[in-house]
Structures are given as C-alpha cells and as structure tokens.
Amino acid sequence: MNLIETHAHIYSSKFDSDRDEVIDDIRKAGIERVYMPNVDVETIDAMLDCELKYPDLCIPMMGLHPCDVKEDFQQQLYMMDEWLNKRPFAAVGEIGLDLYWDKSFFEQQKEALKIQIAWAKEKNLPIVLHCRESMDETIEIIKAEQDGSLKGIFHCFTGTLSQAQEIIELGFILGIGGVATFKNGGLDQVIPNLGLEHLVLETDSPYLAPVPYRGKRNSPAYLPIVAEKIGDFLSISKEEVAKKTKQNALNLFREFSHEL
C-alpha cells in the first residue's frame, strides 16, 4: 500500500528519543508523505528540522493551533505571516476552534481563525481545521468565509452524518484517523454513507492511536490500520482506500504532490 499521512506532529518531543527508528517504520508501512501541522511559534524550528532531515517524507504547514491562542496571539500570527511570505508551505494549519480545554479565549480563537483563512485565500492554500467540541461553530465560520476559493480538511472528524454532509457541501474533505477504530467512535454510522472521494487519512500522531494501540504513542506507521477499518465500513479493500485517499490528498496539496 502507498499511503499519505495528512496530519502528524512527527516533530513532537515525544519522538525525540527514537525519531529515526519511527521514520524507518513509517517508510516500511508504505507511507509516502507525512504532512506536518504547525502548532505555535515555538514548534516551527522542530518542524522545519524534520523537513530538513527527511525532505522526501515530511512536509510542513504553517498555522496557530486554537489551543495556543492566548494574549499574544497577534504577535504569533505576525511571525507566522512572515514565514508564509518567506517560503512555501503545504497548507495553513493547524487552525480552528477548541471548546474542549480553555474557553476563555474563544473570541480570540475566532479572530485568529478568520485572519488565517484570509492568508489561505490570498495564497490559494488549503486550510487544516481543528474543531474539537466546536464542529457547528467551525462550520458556521467556514460557511460565512466560503467564497468558492476556500478548501481544506476538517481534521480528526468525529461528527454526525449531517455535519459531514454540510462540510462536503462546503467543498471540504474529512480527515479520518484512529477514532474510526474506537468501539463507540461513531464513525461506523457516518462513513458508510459517504463516498471515499470525501476522505483523507491521518493519525494525529503522537495522539489518538488506533486500536490495538489506543492509549499509547501514536505513529503514522499505524495508518494502514485506519485504511483497513475504513475498508471494512465500505466493504472494499484497504488497498482501494489507500489509492483513493492518496489521490484526494495529492489533489488538495497539489503544490507539494508533483513528485508522486
């Protein structure tokens, strides 16, 4: 299988002790690309180091994660805007809204999201959206901002069928990861009603490891498990899932897909 990992924090300090070994496992699992979402200003150097060390595999994005939107968010965004004007990135991400952890900066999260959406429109880049406990709120903003040019991924989708259909109507695709393998994850009620053309694969490593690794450090090497589970939902082979989701990812990240 040849797979594309659309969302992994492989630059995380959780991989510092054995990153080379993890990268070897990723390659052996048939992963051709690992798209890396940025989190904040502090993660940029580590992310770009991964790109430098594994240039054929690791592709960076640029964005401010909603959980890192604090009092200094405008200063962080200024620095990220400078980066986006300095060199290419595959997407503006990971951006969005989060009502799971700290709700005190929710208005600032919305402002930061709209600013970063404007960057994506200006540079014709996809966006990668984080929407934990904020699916409807994120959809509402994308609806208001969609002018026909906006595209991207609702990362770590765990919503309902009606939310999935709304997202697809907005021209976005769904990032499906380890939650698909969880007994009560709910995606078994959603994915069979969607076409494979609306999905891409991700792990969100080092978080949200699929069964049977749930609770342990996640890795893009576990992506075939997600492909197999989606194949089970759709009664097709994991190879077919891999082939179609790879094409979906390359179509979205087209500036970084010419070598494949």
N, C-alpha and C positions, 0 to 999 in steps of 0.2 A: 504493500500500500504506500502511496505517496500522499502525505497529508500536509495541510497548512494549519499551523497553530496561530490563531488570530489574537490571542491575548494571554501573555505570560510575563510575569515580573522575574525573569530569569536573572536579572541583575541584583535581586534582593540579597541582603546579607545572609539570609537563610541558606544560600548556596555557596557562600564564600569558602567553606572548608573543602568542597568537592565539586566545584563547578565544572572542571574539565571532564570528570567522570560522568556527570549528569549530561553534559553536551554529547559525549560519546553514546550514552543510552538513547538520547533524543534522535541522533542520526540513525542508530540501529533500528529504532522503531519506525523509520521511514518518514520522519518529519523533515520537510524540505525548507520551511521557513518558520521563524518564530517572531511574530510581531510584538514589540515591547511597548506597553503603555507607560507613559511617564506619570509620576505622582506629584512631585513638587520640585522646587529648585534644587534641593539637596540630593535628589535622585538622578539628576541629569548626568553628572560625571560617571557614575557607576553604569548607567545605561549605555552611554557612548563608549565606555571602555569595553563593554560586551560586544558592541558593534565592531569596534576596532580589532578585537581578538578573534571574533567569529564572523567575519564580514559576509560570508556566503550564507549564513543562517539567521543572524539576529538583526532585525530591522526596527529602528526607533520611531516612536511617535513623540509628540510634544503637547503637554496639557497639564492643567492643575486639577487634581482629584478633588471632588467636593468635600471630602473629609479633611482636606488640608486648606480649605478656605477659612482663613482666620482674619484678624485685624489687618494683617499685612498683605492681603490677597492682591491688591492693586500693584504693589511692588513686585510680587512674584510674577504676576501677569506681564508686567513691563519687561522683565528679564526673559520670559518665555517668548514674548513677541520678538525680542531681539534675536533669539535663536532661530525662530521661524523665518526671519528675514536674512539669516546668515547662511543657511544650508538646507537641503531637502529633508523632510520628514514624511513618513507614510500617511500620517493622519494627525488630526488634532484630538488628543486623548491621553489620558482617560479623564473625561469631563462629565458633568451631570449634577445630580441631586442625591442627597442621602439624608433620610429622616430616621435612620436606624440608630445612629450613635448620638451625635450632638445636634440638636435642633436650633441652637441659639444663633447660628449664623445662616439660617435658611434664606433670608433675603439676600445676603451677600452671595450665597451659592447661586441663586437665580441670576444675579447680576454678572457673576463670573462666567456662568454658562452662556449667557447671551453675548458677552464680549468674545468668547472663544468661538461661538457659532459664526460671528461676523468674520473672524480670521479665516475660518474654513471656507466661507463663501468667497472671500477675497482671493484666496489662494487655490480655490477649486479642490479642496481636500475633503476626504470623508471625516466624519467625527465618530468617536467611540464613546458611547454613553453608559455611565454608571447610574443606576436608578433604584437603589435599594430602599424598599419601603416608600418609594416615590414614583411608581410607574405612571399613574394617572397625571401627576404634576409634570413629569417629564414629557409625556405625550402632549399635554396642553401647550407647553412651550414650543415643542417641535412643530405642532400644528400652526401656531402663530408665526413661526420663523420660516416655514417651508415656502419657498418661492419657486420651487421647481429645480433648484440647483443643489439643495441640501441632500446628502446621502450619508449612510453610515450604518453602524451596528448598535443595537440595544444589547449591550454586553450582559452576560450572565442572566439571560431571560428566564424568569420563573413565574410569569404572569398567567393570565387566563387566555382562553381561546379568543374572546372578543378583544382583549388588549393586543394579542398577537395580530389579529386581522386589521386592527386600527393602525398598528405600526407598519404593516406591509402596505396598506393603502397610502401611507405617508412616504413610501418609497425606500423604507429602511429594511434591514435584514436582522435576524435574530442570532445572537451568539449563544450556542448551546454547549454546556460543559458538564462537569461531574454531577450536578443536581439531577440530570437525566437518569442517573443510576440509583438515586435515592428512592427507597421504598415509598415514601409519601411526598416525593418531589413534585408530583402533579403533572409533569410533562408528558406522561403516558396518555393523558386526556387531551393534550394540545397538539403534539407533533403529528399524530396520525391524520389530523385534519388539515395539515399544511403541506404544501409542496416542498420538495427538497431544495428547490431554487431559492427559497427564502431563508436558508440556514447556512451558518458557518460554524466551524468547530473551534473550541477554546478550552483551556483548563483553568485559567486564572491562577496558575502556579505562583507562589507556593501554597495557595489557599484552595479549599473546596475539592479535595482529592476524591475521585470516584470510588465507589465500592469496587474492590475489596480493600482499598487503601484509605477509606474515609477516616478522618481524624489524624492522618499522618501528613507529612510534607508532600505536596502535590508536585508533579513534574509533567512537562509536555510529552514525555515518553509514555504517559498514560492515555494519550489522545486516542489510540486505537480502541480503547475500552468504550469511550464515548461514541465513536463511529459505529461500533458493534451494537450498542444499545439503541441508537437511532435506527439502525438497520432492522433491529427486532421490532421496533414500533411500526416501521413502514413495510415490513415483510420483504426487505430487499437485502442484498449482501453489503457487508461493511466496505467492500471494495467500491461498490457503486456510490455509497455515501461519501467515501474518501474522494472519489473522482469529481463528483458534482460540487461538493463543498469547497474543494480546492479551486475549481473554476470560479465559483462565486467569490472567493477571497481574492483571487488574482484580478478579477474584473473590478472589484472595489478598490484595491490598492494598485491600480494599473501602472502608476509610475514606477513602482518597485517590482513589477512582475515580468519584465521583458526577458530576463534570463531564463525563466521557466516556460 
